């Protein structure tokens, strides 16, 4: 159980993340959970941040490493470091006990991408002749056309999309806005969904949702709801490749690069603050080139 002091410091930290860094509720929840888990590991023995030592952090990270993946451990450590860095900057402690604790090495994994044919099969598995089917088609087409994160996609409001100019305003990480173009195919389907399907879904709802994509009850579609819908169509399309909620985003980036798009433009559309994050897709494209070479060269 955290002392009142710990709860107060955590609240200040979360307020800082919300106001100064503009983090989403999902990110704040993750930070709060990771810090709370670390404090629980101290068994109430440390009542002030200055009581926490580097050894405490090391013990916790080593314990996590026994049953969690390196990426998950690294995220926990990052939350702890950020928390104590904040307390240091606020003058509550003189040094950060987690500063010198090394993060585990994370094996480089390539994003889960689908081929163009697999995306076509996936989108073709949707029946647009039903109310929810038309919604699903519009949602998947827009996801692939823009490369939005799932949280961004379900957060799009009607006022954010301009089908005349062909752009959607996306609220990304850190509440950074960006404009992403929408292809003609996606624009056509989204326009039909807005005029035909969406009003039908909202007919039985007492409140008029501001969000573009709504669930069967007329409320905002959740990330989990999107993932459930996507998995259903993956099975229906017979796509046997590993698929994640962000597979359409990864495919969007890879297909643009394969088509000759420059890395900087793809970075802007994806909303990456660091181009190094976008560069991983060049490795995916490289693997695709290797496949083509092996299949087509007379002496592979």
Secondary structure, DSSP 4 states (H G I P E B T S, - for coil): ---HHHHHHHHHHHHHHHHTS---HHHHHHHHHHHHHHHHHTTT---SGGG--HHHHHHHHHHHHTTS-HHHHHHHHHHHHHHHHHHHHTTS-SS-TTTTPPPPPPPP-------HHHHHHHHHT--TTSHHHHHHHHHHHHHHHH---HHHHHH-BGGGEETTTTEEEEE-GGG-EEEEE--HHHHHHHHHIIIIIHHHHHTT-SS---BSSB-TTSSBPPHHHHHHHHHHHHHHHT--S---TTHHHHHHHHHHHHTT--HHHHHHHHT-SSHHHHHHHHHHHHHHHHHHHHHH-TT-
